[in-house]
Amino acid sequence: MRVLCSVLVVCILGVGAASASAATPRIQKAGFGALADGTAVDKYTLTNRLGMKVSILTYGGILQSIRVPDRRGRMANVTLGFKDLAGYTSPEYVKSNPYFGAIIGRYGNRIGNARFVLDGKTYTVDMNNGPNSLHGGFKGFDKVVWAATPMKQRGTVALKLTRRSPAGEGGTTPGTTGYPGNLDVTVVYTLENDNRLRIDYTATTDAPTVVNLPTTRTSTSAARARARSTTISSRSTPTATRRPTRP
């Protein structure tokens, strides 16, 4: 059994004024529509003591909204996203696929020629970026519904998302092998009371495989960030990652 752990911390430094309604950290759940096959998608909104709000979808683990106060205490969303599920599943979005705020996997970035060698065996995966495989193929972690568990710990609120990436995932094209090994993935979003959003990734495999869980692609409006004196920084500490070798 091999385990991969990484941490992302997003620091959004805004005004620290808390409203009475946001004095107690809380988690709210709401429906966010359903996929074409009828699978329900939910939205969880985390609120901290300062009134910062982070909304996360079970579809793709998408960071749908990050609302933070500016220097005058006015709340605004500083990330790019859509108000409904149709925005994330429209043909136009799927074609361009900017991966707004989503969990990327099983393997973030490109795998050259959509093939790799592991322990002397060649594996082939979806070719969805010219001759290469990008971000897990045609149906990566960003296009699946995750199981969600709300959590409260040490006065903060968090959301845990989990799923099993089965052996062979990433090989939807006939003739491809997909990724070897079952991969159990857990992603925990913790909204801390100093306006830090912490994202912890853990992945456990039952066989040799490749995995690269990069930082979530949170696309932020630069103009809004400057206007509201908002700073975003990240820290990632991956370990035990196995990268593919080209044949």
Steps between C-alpha positions, in 0.01 A plus 500: 500500500638838402372833630528847345430806712511867401378827645383823339443811706323794337532818705246770424583806705202727532342714765434320826160642583253227594126547479266367766353247258847362420625482860463122516679285239245292309442275199194525277395241242288574193412315182684609186314303234562160347713353223350356182493153657301629797787512750432778749759772559516693828660826605652543846568851626751544784488823702759607759485747788606791281222441250718352225304244295628216283261296285608155380316271259494122527540502120874508441566644846462837330567817701192675361526819705738669744340803664732715709470853647701786350668779700160666549332181611306447177463135398585392144572178315865488388501176300362414158210259478138450397175553688358166387611152394416568135795738483743220590344240270417706190656387168692829481655453843578132441670586171725772643510353853692750713451270803368790711566423867493123455695209647745381233590133464581220484808655345521880476687649204587317179621146439694503175354286221236384752715208612746420777712210624475381859699203630574394144139504382356751253166665580291708263247766601255737332646729234299817573760772435637448152726194524517531879285423802403799715366508858377142512351469152149554370344434841737608773435580864342830392206321332387259770278541807679457832356377831485787751526507879467832691736532798555732795835497674670735747249777439533484120285349227619261231371283218645158418461361147583138421490265205667187362671534165473141371775319315464576130363850549635747248469247222159572347633469146483143358840332511635701794593341833430796727684551829602194701386445858201615698560845650304618806506880511401736782496878467421713808416871471540685832392863534697645788393803702788719379370477139728218396365219285698180550470207259647162601536219245556135588516213250556132572563239231486121514748454212789688338353794309562861403321787671546877497246706692589861424364805673138566418468731201329795669466770235481837673402832351824700516319830463270419791791376709689828450193711561436329830862468615463123500813284499498135408797274569547126512728241653514141378702216652451180297678180598537149361389593149591261220538666162463310174790404277451525127562182305 
